[in-house]
Amino acid sequence: MSVGPIELLVVRFPGNRFKGEVALALADLVGAGLIRVFDVLFAIKDEDGAVTVREITDLHPDDYAAFYPLIEDMAGLLTAEDVQHLTRTLERNSAVGILLFENVWATRFRDAVANADGEVVLNERIPRTAIEELLAGRVEARV
């Protein structure tokens, strides 16, 4: 199996509240063949600082149903140590969704480049804030 760029995404939810629209957005990405989910975990830090980890299969049946389309290729690669590391600075009474996923679109592109005897020499994620600043500067320069 060809595997492309893997990303780790951690999303914080203040007040320990998750909303179903996140699962729907992920399901759209998976359904469109843009990403493949390798793992999803939820970690909740209570008021006392204790962290509880939940896998998709631990969710309420309604929440599980929203995430069900994502679990076909799940490999369960995230460990308890990963969660401990990722939640150590999480505020009390907060939660995080931890997502490990492959950019399938990039896998296809990489394979096409390799088949054309090309070689990727740089692949770097530019922070969203840097792009926003650049775009804001262009808008200001036009005025």
Residue, then its C-alpha position, 0 to 999 in steps of 0.5 A: m500500500s502506498v502511503g503519502p504524507i501523514e499529518l497530526l491534527v489536534v483541535r481544542f474544544p473549550g468546555n468539553r463540547f464536541k459538535g457533530e459537524v466536525a464528523l460530517a466535515l471529515a466524512d466529506l473529506v474521506g468520501a471525496g478520497l482526499i484524506r484517509v484517517f489512520d486514527v481518531l482519539f478524543a481526550i477530555k481533561d476534567e476540572d481536577g486535571a484528570v484526562t480521559v481518552r475515548e476512541i470512536t468505539d467508546l462514543h455515544p451511539d449517535d456520535y459513533a454513527a457520525f464517525y462510522p464512515l471514517i473507521e474503515d481504514m483506521a489503524g490505531l497508531l496513536t498511543a497512550e504516550d502520544v495522548q499524554h504528550l498532546t494533552r499536558t498543556l490542555e486547560r482543565n475542563s477542555a477537550v481535544g480531538i486528535l486526528l492522524f490522517e493521510n493526504v491521499w491527494a498528495t499520495r496520488f500526486r507524489d506517485a505521478v511525479a515519481n512515475a514521470d521520473g520527478e523528485v519532490v525536493l521540498n514539501e513544507r506547510i506554511p502557517r495559515t497566519a503567514i499566508e493571511e499576513l501576506l494576503a493582507g499586505r497585498v490587499e493593502a498594497r492595492v489600495 
